């Protein structure tokens, strides 16, 4: 049965894409794969690149080393062999009377390519030109089959042409025709309520005009700026996205400032006692951060602060000292970590530090069950437990605090906004302290966590030696074992980390359990080897770690349970097996377990030859720098901002166009304008600002009522 086509949608921008001229149900299904379900989605589906087709060059004029666009006829196509007949490559020979060029695909569906690139067809091709055997060629070019007379095709030729992201069955000419219909028919409906004075101050072009220029650039546009997404049209759309992000953050920050919190007025005697018992002194950065926290805690509204510091910079001790101030005032502190392993590490460290001060600490994870769990619930409810450390188990409904005064969230980007909100609701507007070992450039951190005050621990404890990092292939294993033996004979200790606890049928990876046995029996029979993994009970882990700390174990074979929170100054070598399987920030965390004493340390990454290109980039980055900020920037480039920052988890609006790293200068300007506007009109009460509220509600989708959550 054919569904009648609606003649009118109240909001034209929400018109389902299938009702746009020339679409229909079949094409709508393909567009859905690209996230295009409505007319508005289509308008925000911006070109991924642009080609200058105002003057098409002849093949003889194409220059090697440059990205060029050309036009010609297919003379020949088919599979060929290269590299000693081991690998196949699909080649298309294209000519235009002035010369020839070969287009090459090193992977792809042969049947599909043969069907698409038939002899005699005309095509437009684009990519970086190179020389090989005295012949011009392009690898994996952007290609468009041409039908009809290019002299009369003003949508696809004689202009700067938009190139969109394709999917099978959905090609450039179809996309361009569709986008032209959408832009011509609906772009005038787009509007942005950013006040006129901000638009003028920032020299922004009209909002709907921005979309017209980005999709189909006018004659005078710079192709370079368009491809860098720095044209006036791009800037206008990006500014709009960032402005409403920052406006929401400004309102959230103001909401925190208006809440009544707990003013913790104390001498800090308990914290001072701990400092006197520690075997180390705080760094200047730790002292500065602690004083910023204390100043916040004394105020009558809730603290909402982020501690940012590299691996090993000492965030945990600073958070604990803040927790002791709360305990001294008769309140409780809670520390929530994203994994059981990290929660257990914090527990092992903290209970050793504070129980001699008479402070009661409890660990709460999903591993703790039955009567033991009920007993811990009771002790938390009565206030007997003063510091609770745990995972998501801490925010379960059954957990009732006596007086929660401080909520500490570790590796905060791994938690969703709802989880952070639930922890906060366990008390009456407790102070919130969030920590991250993911270094983010300060301007970005200020902007992304705009509703938080930020403390930066940018100094490492004294005596830290730089760590030398080296990647070895499997063939270098005997050399790696030689390094391990040499260090142990010098009296040092070694970590060997594996991605798995036990052998997996699905993954061809070495596992910690089997390898610990193999290393002990066949490789290092004269050394004492220990095993540590996440499935062990807490007491077992603690016993193993104490033996390692006391040098009774010389080589510790482990899974990533040792990623965070373990301090062994005598450990000078970290070997990571299957390093290609680990993320960049995880490798950096693991490396942070060594280099804590007076000895030169080595981090050895054993990688398999089958590593992907992305894995090779990660491993190279580890070899090149120990700087957490540089590592973070590389990680940000590889994973993209959404994944890196956990934007979907954080409760922040998603970006359709803006890119946090690429567009930082626009982000900073948008923040400045948004915070200025909230300062001038804190509740958006001016008539001219009422529509801003509507857009905010739509963009933040109800997430703004959680105003006090970091």
N, C-alpha and C positions, 0 to 999 in steps of 0.2 A: 504494500500500500504506500503510495507517495504521500509524504507529509506536506501539507500546504506551506508555501514559503511565506513567512511573515512579511508584511509590507513595511512595518515600522517598528523600530525598537526605541524605547523611551530614551535610552542613552546609546546613541549611534556607535560609540566606541566599543560598547559591549556586544555589538552584533556578532553572532557566531560567524567564523570565517567562511563557512560553506555557503553563506548567503551573499557573499561578495560576488560581483559580476565575474564570470569565467571560472568559478571554483567548483562548487558542487561537492557531493559526499566523497567521491573517490580521491580527489585532490586534497580535500580537507583532512583525510586520514594521513596522507603523506606529510602535510603541514603540521599535523599534531605531533609527529616525531620530532619536529624542530621547536616544539613548545608554542606553536602558533594556533591558538584556539579562538581568539577574538580579533576584531579589527585593531584594537589597541595593541595586542601582542604583535600583530603584523607591523605596525608603525615602529615599534621598539626593536624589531628584527633588523638591526642595522647591517650594512655591508661589512664584510670582514676585510675587504681590500678594494682598491680602485685601479683601473687600467686606463692609460691615456690613449684613446683611439681617435684623437683629433686628426693626427697625421700618422697613418700606419707606415712603418718602415718596410723597405724591401729586405728580403733575407740577406742579401749581400751587404746591407748596411747595419745589420745587428752586430753589436760589439761584445766580445768575450769579457767576462767579469762583471757584466751589467745585467740587471733585470730588464728584459726587453719583451715587447709584444709584437708578434708578427702574424701574417696571413698567408695561407698557401693551400695547395691541393695535395692530397695524399697520393704519392707515387707507388708506395709499397708498404706493406705492414705484415708483421709476423714475429714468431719467437726466434731468438738467436742464443748462442752459448757464449759465455765469457769466463775468464779465470780458469783456463785449462779445461774447458767443457764441463766444469762442475756445476755451474749455476746458469739458469736461463734468464734472459731479459727480453721483454717485449719491445720491439722497435717499430717506429713509424717514420718513414722517410717522406719529408714534405718539401715541395718545390714551388717556386713562383716565377720561373723564367730568369730570375737574376741569380739564383743560387739554390743550394739544398741545405737542409738542416735535419738532424735525426732527433726524434723525441723518444725518450727511453723510460720504461717502467720496470723496476727491479722486483716488484711483487705486485700481484693483481690476478684477477680471474681471466685466464686466457680466452675462454669462450666469449665472455662479455666484451673484452678488448677487441677481439677480432670482429665481433658483430658491430661494435661502435665505429671502429676505424677502418672502413672499407675503402678500397682503392677508388679514386675519383672524387671522394667527398672533399669539400672545402672546410677549412677550420681556422679559427683564431687560436693562437697558443701564446702562453706567457710564462716566463721563468728566467732563471739565471743561465746565461749562455756560457758555454765552456768549449775549449778545443780538445779534441781527442783524435789522434791519428790524422791530423790535418783536416778534420771535419768538425763543423759546429754541431753542438748537441745541447739538449736541455733534459735534465732528469726530473721525472714526475712533474711535468708542467701543468698549469691550469689550462684546460682545453674546452673550446666551445665549437660544436658543429654549426656550420653556417648554411642557411637555406635562403634562397632568394638573392636579390640585388642589394649589396651592402651600401651602395650609393643612396638608396632610398630608405634604408633602415635606420632612422634617427634615434631609435631607442637603444640599439646595440652598437652603433658606430657613430663616427663624426663628433664624438664628445668624450668627456671623462665618464667611463662606464663603471657602475657599481658591480662588485663581485660578491655574491652571497654564499653562505655556507650551504652546501648541497646535501641531499640524501638520495639514495638510489631511486630513480624514477622521477626525480624533481631536479630539473636542470636550470642553468642560468637564464635562458631565454624565457622559460615559463615563469621563473621567480621574478624576473625584471618586469614582465608584462603585468603580473599580479600586483607587485609593489607599486607600479605606476597607477593602477586602478585604485589601490588603497590610498596612496598619497594624494592623488587628484580628488578623490571622492570624500576623504575624511580628515585630512590633516588640519583643515580650518577649525575642526571641532576641538582640537587640542588646545589647552590653555594651562597656564601656571599662575597661581595667585601670589607669587613672590612680589612683594611691594615694589612699586615703580621706582622709589628712591634707591633701592638696592640694585635693581636692574640697570639704572643709569650709572650708579657709582661703579658697578662692576663691568660696565660697557658690554652688556649682554644683548644679543639680537632677539627678535620676537620668537616666542616658543614654537609656534606652528611653522614659522619660516625655517627654523633650525632643522626640523624633520625633512622639509622639502629639499633643503640644501645638502643634507647628509645623504639622502637616498639618491637624488639626481642633481649632482653639483652643477652650478651655473658656470658659464664660460671662464670667468676670471679666477676660479678657485685654484689653490696650490695643490698639486697631486701629492707632493711630499707631506704637507700638513694633513691632508685627508688620510693618507696611509698610516701616519703616526697617530691618528685620531686626535689631532690638535687643531682642527679647523674651527671657525667661529660657531658652526652648527654643533659640532661635537661638544665644544666647551659649554654651550648653553644647556644641552641635555644633561651633561655630567654634573654641572653646577646644581641643577634642579634636584637631582637624586641626592647629592651630598647635603644640600641645604635642608631637606626634610629629615635626613638622618640626624643632622646636628641640632635642628630645632627640637626634635624629640629628646635628644640627649640633654639639651639645655633645660627642658622642662623636668626631666627626670632628676637632674642635679638640684634644681630648685625645690622639687618635692622633698628630697632628702633634707635640705637645709631647713625646711619648715616643720619637719617632724620633731616631736619631743623624744629625746633619747635619755641615756643614763650618763651622768657626769661622774667619771671615775677619779675621785680625788684621793690620792694615796701617796705615801712616802716612797713607795717602790722598794721596801725593805726586802721582800721575798725575792724580787728580781736581783737585787744587789747581792744577796746571799749566794744565789746561783753563780753570778759573775765571779765571785771570790773563789768558788770551788772549781771553776773551769780551768783546763790546762792551757787555754789560749786566751788572747785578748781580742776584743772586737776591733774590726777595722774602722777607719774614719767614716766610710760609707755606711756601715752598720749602725754606728753611733748616731749619724745624722738621720738615718731612716727611723731609728727608734725614737729620737726626740720629736720627729714629725708625727709619729703615731701617738705618742704620749700627749702631745699638744691637742690632737684630735679627740682623744679619749676624755680629756678634761672638759670638753665643750658639752653643752646641754642638748645637742642634737647628734644623731647617730654618725659615727665615722663610716666612710665608704672609701677605702683606700686600696690601691694596687701596689704590691711590692714586685718590682721587676728586677731580676738579677740572674746572671749566668750560672751555669752548673758550678757548684762548689763555692758560690759567693757568700753563703751563710744566711739564707732567708729563714730557715727553720728556727734557728736560735733567736732571731729577732722576733718572729711571731710568738714563740714560746714566752719570751720576756714580756711581751704585751699581755699574753694570757695570764701570767703570774700577777700582774697588776689587778686584773679582774678578780682572780681568786682571792687576793688580799682584801678586796672589798666585799667578799661574801657571795660572789657570783660564780657561774661556771663558764668554761670555754669549751668550744667544740671545734675539732679539726676534721674536715671532710676531704678525703683523697679519692682520686678517680679509680684506683685499683686496690685490691686486697693487699698486694705486695707492697705498694707504697704506704698504705695505712699501717701495715705491720712494721715497716722500716721506721716510720715516725714513732710508733709505739715503743719499739725496742730502744730507740735513742732517747726519747723523752722520759720514759719511766725510770731509766737509769740516772738521768740528770736530776729529776725532781722528787722521787719518792723519799730520798734521804732528807728532804726539806719538809716532809710530812704532807706532801700533796698527793692525793689519790688519783691515779690515772686508770682508765679502762679502755679496752679495745673492743670495738663492735663491728663485726663483719658478718657476711652471710654464712661463713664457716662455723660461727659460734651458734649452737642450737640448744633446744630443750631447756633444761633446768638452769644451765649455766647462763643462757641468754636472759631468762626470766630474772635471775638473781642480779644481773647487770642492770636490767631495766629498773629494778627496785632501788638499787644504789644510786642510779642517776636521778630517779624521782625524789628520793629523800635528800639529795644534795651531798651525799657521802662522797660520790665521785665528782671531783672538781674539774678534771679535764677528760673529755670524751674524744677518742680518736677512732675514726672509722670510715667506711665507704658510704654508699647510698643507704646502708642499714641505719645510719644516724637519723635519716629523715623519715623513717617508717612511722606510721600512725601511732604504734604502741610506745614509741620513745617519748617520754615526758620529762622535760628538764625542771629542776626546782627553780633556778633563776639563771637563764642563759644570758650572759652579758657580752660574749664575743664569739662571732662565727668566723672561723678561718677556713678558707677554701683554697686548696692547693691545686696547681695546674688548672686554674680556673676555666681555661678555654675548653676543657673536656667536659664541662657541666653545662646543661641547659639552664635557661633563665628560670624555668619552673622549679628545678631542683634547688637552685640557690635561694629562690623565694621561700620554698618549704623549710629550709634550714633557718632562715631569718624569722619565720613565723613560730619557731619553737620558743622564742622569747618575746619580750615586749620591746620592740625596736632595738635589738642588740647592735653593737658595733660590728661592722663587716670588714674583714681584711682578706683580700684575695692575693694569691701569689702566682707568679709564672716564671718558669726558667726559659721561656721562649723570648729571646731578646727581640724587641721591636724598636726601630728608630723612634726617638722620643716624640717627635712631632706626630708620628703616626699613632703612637700609644695614646697621646693626649687627645687625639681626634677620635680614635676608635673607642676608647674607654672614656668618652667625654664627660660622663656623669661620675667618674671616679677621680679622686686626687691620686697623684702618682709619686711613688718613691722609687728611686733607682739605686740599687746597690751595684755600683760600677767599679768596685775595687776587689781584688782577690786577696785572701789571707796571705801574709808575708811568707816568703820562702818557696812559693810555688814555682817549680821549674817548667819551662816550656816543654810540651810533649811532642816528640817526633812521631809522625804518623806515616805508615808505609803500606801500600796495597801489594799483596802477593797472590799470584795464581796458585792453583792446586799443585802445580809442578814445583813450587817453592816451599812445600810443607816441611821437608827435612831441614831447610835453612831456618825456618821459623822455630822448629823444635830445638835447633842449635842455640838460638837466641834465648829461648826459655831456660835451657840447661845452664847456659853461661850466667844468667841473672840469679838463678836459684843457688848456684855454687858460690856466688858473691854474697849470699845471705839475704837476697831480696825474695819477694813473693810475687806470684803471677795469677791473674784471672784468665780463664779460658771460657768464653761465652758461646752458647749454642742457641739456635732459635727454638728448639723443641726439647721437651722433657724425655719423651720416649719415641722410638722409631715410628714413623707414620707410613702407612701403606700407600697413601696418596702422594706424599712428597718425598722425593729422593734427597733427603737431608740427613746430616749427621745429628744424632741426638745426645743430650747431656749424659743420660744414664749409661748407655752403652759405651760412650767415649771415655767416661770416667774410668770404667773398668778396663778398657783397652789401654788407656794411657798408663794406668797403674801397673798392669801386668806386662805390657810389651814395650812401652816407650820410656817411662821414667820409673822403673821398679824401685830405685833407691830413694825416691822422693815421696813425701807424704801428700796424698791427694785427697781432697774433700769434695763432696757433691752438695749443691744447694739448688733447690727449685721450688716453684710456687705451690706444689702439691703437698709439701711437708707441713707438719703442724708447727705452730708458732714456736713451741719450746725447742723442737729439733733445729729450726732455723737459727734460733738464738744461740744454741749450743755450738753449732757449726761456725757461726760468725765469731763467737768468743774464741774458739780454737784458732781460727784464722788470725784474729787480732793478736792473740798471744803467741803467734808464730809456730803453733803446733802443727798447722797445715801449711805446706809450702806452695801448692798449686790448688786453687779453688776452681773446680769445674762448675759452671752455673748456667742457668737460663737468665733472662733479663730481669730476674728478681733483684739483681744487684745494680739495676739501672740508676736508682736514686738512693741517696741517704746513707751510703756506707763509706766510712772513713778509715782507710788503712794506710798510714803514711809510709809503711815499708813496701807496699806493692808498687812495682816499677814497670810491669808489663801487662798490657791488656791485649789478648788475642781474641778477635771476633770471627767465629766460623760462619761461613755463608753470609758475609757482610753485605752482599748484594740484596739480601732479603730484608735488610733493616732500613728504616727511614733515616733521613739526615739528622733530625733532631734527636732521634734515639741513639744513633752512633755517637753524636756529640755528648749525650748524657752518659753513655757507657765510658767514653774516653775520660770524662770528668771524675771517674773513680780512681784514676792514678794521677801521678804528678803532685801528690799531696805531701810528700816528704822532701828530703834534701837531695834525693837521687834523680839523675836524668832518667826520664821515663819514655817508654816506646809503646805506641798503639799499633798493632799489626792487624790489618784487615785481610783475611783470607777469603778470596772471592772466586766463584766458579766462572768458567769461560763463557757460559751462556748468558751472562748479564745483559740486561737491556741497555739501550743508550742512556736512559734516565739514570739507571743504577750506576753506570760508568761516570756520569757527571757528578753524582752524589759522592762517589769514592774519591774522585779527583779533588772535589771541594774539601774533603777531610784531610787530604794530603797537603793542600795548599795553605790552610789556615787553622789556627786554634781560636780565632776570634768569634765568639758566639753571635755577634751582630752580623758579621759577614756570612756565617753559616745560615743564620735566619733569613737573610736576604736571598740567598741561593735557594733555600727551602721554599720561600714565598714565591719565587719565580717558577720553581718546578711544580708546586702543588696548586698554585693559584690562591688568591686571597680568601675565597669562600671556605675552602678546606683548611687552609693554614690558620685562619683566625676563628674557625668554627662559627661563621656568621649565622648559619642556619640554626645552630644550637644556642647562640648567644641571646636570641630575642631581638636582634637588630633586623631592620628591613633588608631584604635581598636587593642587590644591585642588578639592573638589567644591562646597563651600559658602562657605568663607572668602574674603574679598577683602582683599588686603594694605593697600590705601589706606583703605577704609571701616572696617576692623576693627583699625586700628593699636593702640588701647588694649588690646584682648584679646591681640594678638600680643605686646606688651611683657610683659604678665603671664605669658603662657605661657612666654616665653623665660626669665623670672626663675625660674619654678618648675622648668623642665627643667634649667637649668644648676645650680641648687641641688641637685637630685636626683643629678646626675652627680658633683658635688663630694662628696656624702655616700656614694655607692655607685658608684665610677668604672667598675666592670665589670658593673654590674647583677647582682651575685652573690647578693643577698638573695633568699630563696625567694619573698617577696611581689613581687619585681621580675622574676621569670623570664618571666612572660607579656608583660611590656613588650618583651622581646627579640623575641618572636614577632610582635607587632604591628609593631614597627620593621622587621623583615625584610619583612613583607607590604607596608607602606607605601612603603619605600624600594626594594623589589624588587631587592635585591642591590647597590644603589649605595653602601652604607655601607663596603664594603671599600676603596673609594678614599678612605680616611680623610684622606690628606694633600693632596688636590687642592683648590685654591681654587675 
